Amino acid sequence: MNSSFSPAKAPLADRARPLTFDDMVGQEHLCGQNGILRRIAASGHLPSMIFFGPPGCGKTTAARILAEASGMTMYRLNATTASLSDIKDVAKETTTMMGQSGILLYLDEIQYFNKKQQQSLLEYLEDGRITLIASTTENPYYYIYDALLSRCSVFAFRHVDGDAIEKRLRQVAEKSYAGIRFSDAALKRLADSAGGDVRRGLTLLEVAASCAVEEDGVLTVPDAVLDGLIPEGYLSSFDRDGDVHYDLLSCLQKSIRGSDPDAAVFYLARLLEGGDLISPCRRLMVIASEDIGAAYPMAAVIVRACVESARELGLPEARIPLANAAVMLATAPKSNSAYSAMNAAMEDIHKGLGAEIPTHLRSPQFKGYKYPHEYPGHWVRQDYLPEDCRGKHYYEYGDNKTEQAAKAYWDKIKGE
């Protein structure tokens, strides 16, 4: 962290990593002159933080700059390969000379840590032995457990726009490839092809520089090299500002909800072509319960199996089980009855209703409780809702075959 470029064998994106917020491009809301991360760095006190945003937008760079400003020793782990023992090894460093100024643990891809692994961090954060900066490309409010989330501040990083990436590529090209001529058009094309990812842009620049040829005594990068480096249609898969990605997920769910398998497969393909596997997997599991639900209860089981297969296979083969899941969901009967019931119940809970649990349902005596299996049809009339919620109906049977069959069964049992 003390020199502007890493050893020559390292990728260009690492060799040219910015050392100050002034050298960074993008993230003005966090790292600009009035950015909150810049203010935190100036304060000299680092809280534990979670950086949420797409790849190549500066999360790791910002963490290194903060560590340098604080004087803390930074250790980096990746949750895809790290274990509990790795965390304990970092914690041990707090008692050594390296830990005298504090230990900053940068944990990349934290969404791959399970609950136990995430919980193992809590004691170190609570007693101050470790300051955590965790990064994730996924929404932390879905993938990070509340106990850890409550101890961290969350900062959202955004895709970097093409003009900012072009500026960075020009700076690096002038310093690292002074003997090679990059035209304005070439730099713009490389920047636009980065899809909001500075690292990708620098990788493209590095490869382009290695393919430079001499023309009229000057090394230059011909258009033919860029044509081979940037396949036609490459840009359509990537989202520059972040909105398109979430729009595609929304389109996927709305197409399935609308029972259109063609559109469902199309939007799933768009997402997978962009290299995103986790988000479609998660969204398909949500759809199975939100939009199909009780109309076809096995949908959730089937989708779960398809998702597990996809994650084990990885791209590009993952597209096959996910396509099966999307088509099955789109052609399945639809019901949001359970989803609506949950929303209605939560609305009453937020109003403060139902705080008092009925006496006959409380342990250990369950005084007055009637055991349904001792009665005909394994059912007996008794109240289960709290007194201030008695008579409320959160669940309404859907008009599909499965739920109507269940309704007919219980109407007969209950004599209704």
FENFENWO-V916970 format. One record per backbone hydrogen bond with DSSP energy under -0.5 kcal/mol. CO is the residue of the C=O (numbers start at 1). NH is the residue of the N-H. If there is no record, write none. Layout:
BEGIN
((CO NH) (CO NH))
END
This chain:
BEGIN
((7 10) (11 14) (11 15) (12 16) (14 17) (20 23) (20 24) (21 24) (27 30) (27 31) (27 32) (28 32) (29 36) (30 37) (30 38) (32 35) (35 39) (36 40) (37 41) (38 42) (39 43) (40 44) (40 45) (41 44) (44 46) (45 47) (48 153) (49 134) (50 52) (50 155) (51 53) (51 136) (52 157) (54 57) (56 198) (58 62) (59 63) (60 64) (61 65) (62 66) (63 67) (64 68) (65 69) (66 70) (67 71) (67 72) (73 104) (75 106) (77 79) (77 108) (78 81) (78 82) (83 87) (84 88) (85 89) (86 90) (87 91) (88 92) (89 93) (90 93) (91 94) (92 95) (93 96) (93 99) (96 99) (97 100) (99 102) (102 73) (103 105) (103 131) (104 75) (104 106) (105 107) (105 133) (106 77) (106 108) (107 110) (107 135) (108 79) (109 112) (110 113) (114 118) (115 119) (116 120) (118 121) (119 122) (119 123) (121 125) (122 126) (123 127) (124 129) (124 130) (129 103) (130 132) (131 105) (132 49) (133 107) (134 51) (135 110) (136 53) (139 142) (139 143) (140 144) (145 148) (145 149) (146 150) (148 151) (149 152) (153 50) (155 52) (155 157) (161 165) (162 166) (163 167) (164 168) (165 169) (166 170) (167 171) (168 172) (169 173) (170 174) (171 175) (172 176) (172 177) (173 177) (177 180) (179 219) (180 182) (181 183) (181 221) (183 187) (184 188) (185 189) (186 190) (187 191) (188 192) (189 193) (191 194) (192 195) (194 197) (196 160) (196 198) (197 201) (198 202) (199 203) (200 204) (201 205) (202 206) (203 207) (204 208) (205 209) (206 210) (207 211) (208 211) (209 212) (213 220) (215 218) (218 215) (219 181) (220 213) (220 222) (222 225) (222 226) (223 227) (224 228) (225 229) (226 230) (229 231) (231 234) (233 236) (234 237) (235 238) (238 240) (242 246) (243 247) (244 248) (245 249) (246 250) (247 251) (248 252) (249 253) (250 254) (251 255) (252 256) (253 257) (254 258) (255 260) (256 259) (259 261) (260 264) (261 265) (262 266) (263 267) (264 268) (265 269) (266 270) (267 271) (268 272) (269 273) (270 274) (271 276) (272 275) (275 277) (277 281) (278 282) (279 283) (280 284) (281 285) (282 286) (283 287) (284 288) (285 289) (286 289) (286 290) (287 291) (287 292) (288 293) (291 335) (292 295) (293 296) (294 297) (296 299) (297 300) (297 301) (298 302) (299 303) (300 304) (301 305) (302 306) (303 307) (304 308) (305 309) (306 310) (307 311) (308 312) (309 313) (310 314) (314 318) (316 319) (317 320) (317 321) (318 322) (319 323) (320 324) (321 325) (322 326) (323 327) (324 328) (325 329) (326 330) (327 331) (328 332) (336 340) (337 341) (338 342) (339 343) (340 344) (341 345) (342 346) (343 347) (344 348) (345 349) (346 350) (347 351) (348 353) (349 352) (352 355) (355 357) (358 361) (359 362) (362 366) (366 369) (369 371) (370 372) (371 374) (372 375) (375 378) (376 379) (386 389) (387 390) (389 392) (392 394) (400 404) (401 405) (402 406) (403 407) (404 408) (405 409) (406 410) (407 411) (408 412) (409 413) (410 414) (411 415) (411 416) (412 415))
END
